[in-house]
């Protein structure tokens, strides 16, 4: 019984607590397929969303001036930040809570949607009303905010839009996410041209970003509540490790992550103005596209590891390693071609922006390790680890970035991001490596090793046939096991299997 309370993040059996597990073949096979399908769908989604997102900002940079671009980018960052606070970390914790809820998942998600929507409306209205009074740099919002309620509604729509992807990933419906986000990317891109031609005003970029949400949120959530969530009642779930306080620690870590990530363009605009904010936001968009893919992949991993009782098996471990190597390779490629990438946005962004892009991308592998460790820790109920790495990244990013930014501009914030992420990534690897190693080794107990040789394979076959009763292949003429004979009459040839 002691093994039930052990964490999969502490290492292999006998060394740091990872115990071997015997599960029904169907359950293990289902989880393996779910991890592969969900992970591949989310990687495809991330690639498509990232490309459409970059294309959106390329078009916006060429249709609108740098000042308007910086103002709209800061407003979108503000909306995402306020929405992040209003989501109360359910974007991450739902991936562990939904599988455990099973038949109660519909009520659980419904209550969470209600709480998050109300909080989004309240915080969004306060943000829109107070911000122009706090700083003159945001005075451009005052005449446009017939829409204090409009901004509040945009925050609420973005919150539900974000949560619905977690619901899809946690119910093994991740294959829908690429189509959903593909439609969002194409719709907001088309609206850019429409609003530019119609002279939609200084907030055209923001409106193009928000309006497609109205067409997406309703049909996706009708599907979630009528089909995806009710189907969970038929999925088996292993008893999860005991966890009482992990949600609180996870929530605190999420708050640090929000503070240290979402408001950065907003802070750059406040310190350096809209032109510099545009030059920082564009490379940050490229980098955060990788973060978003990793976070979504992490949701799928959390859901499947939770269904396995919080234990990391071979399939999950292999997928985590493969995905992390993919992030490393992609980051190196973009670092090499950083000037060419930034030139896509226009000639104004070829000077300082490639340096910021390289500094930000230098942290991508470490951030991927951090988010993947968080995903496994969430499934195992280890919220304290999530809090530590998120707090480390956030405090160092803001502390170093805000100190250096007045002296060296946007590169100072990028250096803070790099140092904070690398430090947190090293801490995350301290737990992630034993977890993955233990997951890979957990399969060896069911696979004959070279030292076991023919007897190990024969015994494995006999064990699989035990339920069928004695037979010529499993017993000798006198009813004894063939392996007990001192001399085999016809030993197999060397190298035979």
N, C-alpha and C positions, 0 to 999 in steps of 0.2 A: 504493500500500500504506500510505502514511502515514495516509490517512483512516481506516483500520481501527482505529487506536489512539486516534482523537480522541474526546473526550467529547461527548455530546449536551447537556451542561449548561453549555457554554461559549459558546453563541451561534451565530448564523447563519454560513453558509459565507463564507469570505473575510474575516470580521471576527474571529470568536472560535472557529472550529473546527468548526461543525456542517456536515457534508457532506450533499449531496443523495443520495438513495438511489433506485434503481430496483428494485422488487420485483415478483414475480409478482402479478397482480391478485388471484388467489385467496387468497394469503397475506395481503395487505393487507386484503382484504374480510373474511376470517375474523377477523383481529385487531380490525377496527373493530366487527364484530358482537359479538365476545367482550367488548370494553370496554363497549359499550352495555348488553348484557344483564347482564353481571356487575356493572357499576356500578349499574344501576337496581335489580337484585335486592338489592344490599348497602345501597342507600339505603332501599329499602322495609323491609329487615330492621332497619336502624338506627332507623327511625321506629317500627316496631312494637315492637321491643325496648325503646326508650326509653320509650314510653308504658306498656308493661306493667311496666317497672322502676319508673317513677314511681308507677304504681298500686299496686305491691307495697309501696312505702314509705309511701304514703298509708294503706293498710289497716293496715300494721304500726304506724304512728304512732297510729292510733285504737284498735287492739286492745290495745297494750302501752304501758306507761308510758315516759316519756322516759329514765329511767335504764336500763331494760332495752333500749330501742331503741339508746341510745348504746353500750352494752356489746356488743350483737350486731353493730352496724355496725362497731365497731372490730375485732371478731373476723373478720368477713368481709374487711375491709381487710387484716388480717394474713394471712389465707389467700391472698388475691390477691397480696400482696407476696411471700410465700414462694414461691408458684407462679411468680411472675415471675422470680425468681432461678433457680429450677430449670429454667425453659424455655430458658435459655441463648441467648435472642434468636432461637430457631428460629421463633417466631411470625412474625417479620418476614423473616428471611433465607431461610426455606423458599420464599417466593414467588419468589425468584430461583434457588434451588438446584434446585427440582423441575422446572421446564421444561428446564433444561440436562441433568438426569439421564436424561430420557426412559425407556428400558427399564429403567434401574437405579433408578427412583424408588421401587419397592416396597421394595427392600433399604435404600435410603437412609432412607426414612421409618420403616421398622421399627427400624433401629438408633437413630434419634433418639428414637422413642417409648420404647425400652428405657432409654436413658440418662436421659431426662427423668423417667420414672416412678420409677426407683431414687433419683435425686437428690431428687425430690419427697417420697418416703417418708422419707428420712433427715432432710432439713431440716424437714419437717413435725413429725416426732417430737421433734426437738431444740427447736423453737419451743414446742410444747405443754408440754414438760417444764420448760423453763427460765423461761418468761415469768412464771408465778405467783411464782417465787422472786426475780425481779428487782424487781418493784414490787407493792405491796399493792393498787394500783388494779385489778390483774388477778387478785386472789384468787378472784373469782367462778368462775374456770376450774377451780380445784383440785378441788372436789367433783364437778364434772361430767365430769372427765377420767378416768373409767374409760376414756375415749376418747382417750388419747394416740395409740394406733394409729388411732382413728377420725378424728382431725384430720389425721393423716398421710395416710390414705386419701382424705380430702376434698381435700387439696392435690393429690394425684396425679390424681384425677378431674378437677379443675378444669384442670390442666395439659393433659391429653389433650383435654378439651372445647374448650380454646382453640386447640390445634394443629390439630384436625380441621377447623375453619373455614378456616384457612390452606390446608390441603390441598384442600378443596372449591373455594376461590377460585382456586387455582393450577392446577387441572385443568379449569377452565371448567364447574364444577358449582355455581356460586354460587347458582343458583336454588333449591337445596335448603336453603340456610342460613335463609331466612325461616321455613320450616316447622319446622325444627329448633329455632330460638330461640323461635319462637312457642309451641311445645309446652312448652319450658322455662319461659317466662314465665307461661303459664297454670297449669302444674303447681305451681310454687312458690307462686303466689297461692292456689290451692285448698288447698294444705297449710297455709298460714297459718291458715285457718279451722278445719281439722281439728285442728291442734295446739293452737289456742286453746281449742276446745271440749273437747279431751281433757286440758287443763292439762298440756301437754308440758314445762313447766319453763322456767327462765330463758333457755335457749338455743333456744327454739322458732323464732325468726326465722332463726337460723343453720341449723337443721336443715331448715326449709322451703326454704332456698336450696340446700342441698347434695343432699338426697335425690333430686330428679328427675334428677340427673346419672347415677345408676345406670341409669336407663331409656333414656338417650340415647346414651351413649358406645359401647356395644357395637354396636347396629345401624348407626350411622353409619360406624364404622370397618370393619365387615364390607363395607359398600358401597365405602368408599375403597380397600381392599386388593384387592377382587375385581373392581371395575369401573372406578373413576375413575383410579387410578394406572396400571394396565396399558394403558389407552387412550392414554396419553401417547406410546407408541412410534410412533404414527401421525401425531403433530403435528410439522410442520417447525419447526426452530429455527435462526435465523441464528447465525453464529459470534459469540460475545459478546466485548466489548472485553477486553483482557488485564487481569486483576486478581488480585493475589496476597494483598494484605493487607487488602482491604476488609472481609472477614468479621470480622477482629480489631477493626478500628476500629468497625464496626457493633455488635459485641458490647459494646465499652466504652461506646459511646453509649447502648445499651439499658440498661446498668446504671445510668447516670446518670438515665435516664428513669424507671426503676423507683423509685430512691431519691427522686426529686423529685416523684413522683405518688402511688403506691399507699399509702405509709405516712402520708400527711397526716392522715386521721382518727384514726389510731393515735396520732400525736404530739399532736393536739389533746386526745384523751382523757387522755394522760399529763400534760399541762400544765394543762388547764382542767377536767377531769372529764367524766363521761358525758353530762350535760345539754348542755353546750356542744358536745361531740362530735356529738351528734345534730343540733344546730342548724347545724353546719358540713357534716356528711355529706350532708344532704338537698339543699342547693343544689349541692354537688359532684357528686352523682349526676346532676342535670340536665345539668351542663356536660360531665362525662365521657362522657355518652351521645353527644354530638357528636364527642368525640375517638375513641370506639370506631368510629363510622361511618366517620370519615376514615381511621383505620388500616386497616380492612377494605377500603375502597375502594382505598387505597394498595396493598394486597396484590394486588388484581386488576390494577391498573395496572403494578405491578412485573413481574408474570408476563408480561403481553403485551409490554411494552417489552423485556424480556429476550428473548422470542422474536424480536424485531425487531433483535437484536444490540445492544441497549442504546440504540438511537436513538429519539428522540421524533418520531412522525409527526403529521400534522394531526389525526387522530381522537383520539389521546391528549391532544394539547394542548387541543383544544376541550373535551373532557370535563373536564379539570382546571380550566379556566377556569369552565365552567358550574357545576361542583360547588362551587368556592370562592365564587362569587357566591351560591349557595344557602345556604351556611353564614353568610355575611354577613347576608342577609335574615332568616334564622331567628333569629340572635342578636339582631338589633335588635328583632324582634318580642317575644322573651321578655324583653329588658331593659325594654321599655316596660310590660309587664304583670307584672313581677317580684312585686309585692305579692300580686296575685291568684293567681299560680302557687304561691307559698309558703303562701297561705291554704288551699290544697287539703289540705295536710298537717295542718292544725289551727290553732287560734287561738294556740297557744304559739309558732308559728314566723313570726308576722307582724311582729315587731319588728325584730330584728337580721338575720335570715336574708335578707330581700330585698336589703339592702345588700351582703351577701357574694355573693349570686347575681349582682348587677349587676357587681361587681368581677371575679368569675370569668368571666362571659360576655364582658366586655370584651376578654378575651384569645383568644376562640374563633377569630376570623378569622386572627390571627397564628399560632395553634397549627395551624390547618388548612394554612396555607402551609408551616409547618415540616414537617408530616407528609407533605405532597405532595412537597415537595422531597426528603425522605428516600426516598420511594418511587422517584423517578426516579434519585436518586444510587445507590440499591441496585442498580438494573438496570444502571447504567453502571460499577459497581465503584468509586465514589467514597466510601469509608467515612469518610475524614477529615472530610468536610463534615457527615456525620451526627453524628460525635463532637463537633464544635465546637458545633453548635446544641443538641444534647441536654445537653451539659455546661453551656453558658451558661444554659439555662432552669433546670436543676436547682440549680446553685450559687446563682443569684440568688433562686430561690423559697425555698430553705431558709435562706439567709443572711438575707434580709430578713424572711421570715416568722417564724423563730424569734427574731429580735431584737424585732420589734414585737408578737408575740403576748402576752407577759406584760404589755404596757402597754395594748393596745387590744383584746385578745381575738381572736376568730376573724377579724375584719376585717384584722388584721395579717397573718395567713397568706394571706388573699385578695389583699392588696396585693402580697405577695411573688410570688404566682402571676402576677398581672397584669404586674408589671415584668419578671419573668424571661421570660415568654412573649412579650411585646412585643419585648424585645431580641433574643431568638432568632429571632422571626419576621422582623425586619428583616434579619438576617444571611441567613436562608433565602431571602428575596425577591431578594437580591443575585444568587443563582444560579438561582432559579426563573424569574424574568422572562426572562432570555436564553434559557433552555431552551424555554419556551413560545413565545416569539417565533420562535425558530429552527424549532420544530416547525410553526407556522402558515405560515411562509415556505417550508418545504420542499415544499409542494404547489404553489407558484406556478411552479416550473420545468416542470410538466406541464400548466399552464393558460395559454392564450393571453392576453396582456395587451392592453389597448386599443391600445398603440403598435404591436403586431405586426399588428393588423387582420386583413383577409381572408387575407393571405398566410400569417400564422401559423396560422390555422385550417386553411387548405388543406394546408399542409405537415404539420400534425398528422394530418389524415385520410390523407394519402398515406403517412406513416410507418406508420400502422396497417395499411395495405393492402399494404405492401411485400412481405410474404411470399407474396402471391397472384400476383405477377408483373405484367408490364405490362398495361395495359388502356386503354380510351379515356379513362377519367377520370384516368389518371396519366401518359399520354404523348400528344404531339401526333402529327400524321400522319407527320412525319419522325423520330419516335422521341425527340424532345427534350421536356423538361419544359415544360409551358405557361408556367410562371413565367419562362422564359428569353426568350419572345417579347417584342419591344420594344413591340408594340402589340397588345393583346387585341382580337379582332374584335367581341366583344359584352361590354363591361364591365358588371358587375352594377350595379344601381341603388344609389344612396346609401342606406345603412342596411340593405342586404341582408346576410344572414349566409351 
